Amino acid sequence: MNMNDLKNSKAPVSTVTINKNEFDQQTDNIYEAISIAAKRAVQINSEIKKELLEKLEEFATYSDSLEEVFENKEQIEVSKFYEKLPKPHALAVEEWLHEKIYHRNTDKEAK
């Protein structure tokens, strides 16, 4: 997931109600569906955090005397952009509902 994917995401920024039957349609098990989406949300959060830190590092200026990092205008703008994005769980649910998350049940495959 990159910044363009985040900008173009149609995931809601606020809380929305989702039809349970639509959410668990792929697995026929609501708990399995939630588990898959939750694992994807953790992955998305990690990707966003890594990307944000890389962007902020580009604009960091270091002071030799205080060994302190000062935020500048660009860093603040980047941070504001990421703050306005949908939350990782909303992005994961959006991916799940549009069948963009690959999943398989190894227990069922073994039988």
NORPEUR-V317522 format. One record per residue. RES is the residue in one small letter. SS is DSSP state (alpha for helix, beta for strand, coil for the rest). D_FIRST is the distance of its C-alpha to the first C-alpha in Angstrom with 2 decimals. Layout:
RES | SS | D_FIRST
RES | SS | D_FIRST
This chain:
m | coil | 0.00
n | coil | 3.79
m | alpha | 7.01
n | alpha | 8.08
d | alpha | 5.89
l | alpha | 7.16
k | alpha | 10.46
n | alpha | 10.93
s | coil | 10.35
k | coil | 13.83
a | coil | 13.58
p | coil | 16.78
v | coil | 17.23
s | coil | 20.43
t | coil | 21.74
v | coil | 22.49
t | coil | 24.56
i | coil | 23.25
n | coil | 25.77
k | alpha | 26.14
n | alpha | 27.23
e | alpha | 24.13
f | alpha | 21.88
d | coil | 23.76
q | coil | 24.55
q | coil | 22.40
t | coil | 24.07
d | coil | 27.29
n | coil | 26.80
i | alpha | 25.38
y | alpha | 25.07
e | alpha | 23.10
a | alpha | 20.71
i | alpha | 20.28
s | alpha | 19.86
i | alpha | 17.04
a | alpha | 15.17
a | alpha | 16.07
k | alpha | 14.80
r | alpha | 11.32
a | alpha | 11.64
v | alpha | 12.64
q | alpha | 9.68
i | alpha | 7.32
n | alpha | 10.17
s | alpha | 10.39
e | alpha | 7.01
i | alpha | 7.94
k | alpha | 11.43
k | alpha | 11.04
e | alpha | 9.49
l | alpha | 12.23
l | alpha | 14.86
e | alpha | 14.28
k | alpha | 14.67
l | alpha | 17.67
e | alpha | 19.19
e | alpha | 19.42
f | alpha | 21.78
a | coil | 23.68
t | beta | 27.41
y | beta | 29.60
s | coil | 33.19
d | coil | 35.54
s | coil | 38.09
l | coil | 36.09
e | coil | 33.12
e | coil | 31.01
v | beta | 27.75
f | beta | 28.28
e | coil | 25.66
n | coil | 25.96
k | alpha | 25.16
e | alpha | 21.88
q | alpha | 20.61
i | alpha | 21.78
e | alpha | 20.05
v | alpha | 16.63
s | alpha | 17.38
k | alpha | 18.56
f | alpha | 15.44
y | alpha | 13.37
e | alpha | 16.37
k | coil | 16.36
l | coil | 12.91
p | coil | 13.17
k | coil | 13.42
p | alpha | 11.07
h | alpha | 13.80
a | alpha | 13.88
l | alpha | 10.26
a | alpha | 11.09
v | alpha | 14.39
e | alpha | 13.20
e | alpha | 11.20
w | alpha | 14.38
l | alpha | 16.75
h | coil | 15.32
e | coil | 15.44
k | coil | 11.86
i | coil | 12.26
y | coil | 14.51
h | coil | 17.37
r | coil | 20.95
n | coil | 24.00
t | alpha | 25.71
d | alpha | 28.82
k | alpha | 29.41
e | alpha | 28.85
a | alpha | 31.47
k | coil | 34.06
